């Protein structure tokens, strides 16, 4: 992959294209020949929705109606991260999260 220096306006165009693509960050980077590290760094600097923070956490939002009655905890251990979730999480939302992490 050849490195390309992008201006702030070019990164904003890339990030806008990503937002409407419906793809995960990893899939978008692969499809467009963009380095993931550069993409997430630019996303943190120039905008985007849920952005990986410098602490390694990813911000995720959810609606109240995505919770089901239960008091258990879910722990997902993946090769690149560990995720702790409320056991009341809607299975459909959880499946969408897993698809995003797998991409």
HELIX and SHEET records of a PDB file:
HELIX    1   1 UNK A    8  UNK A   21  1                                  14    
HELIX    2   2 UNK A   25  UNK A   32  1                                   8    
HELIX    3   3 UNK A   36  UNK A   46  1                                  11    
HELIX    4   4 UNK A   64  UNK A   66  5                                   3    
HELIX    5   5 UNK A   91  UNK A  102  1                                  12    
SHEET    1   A 2 UNK A  73  UNK A  78  0                                        
SHEET    2   A 2 UNK A  81  UNK A  86 -1                                        
END                                                                             
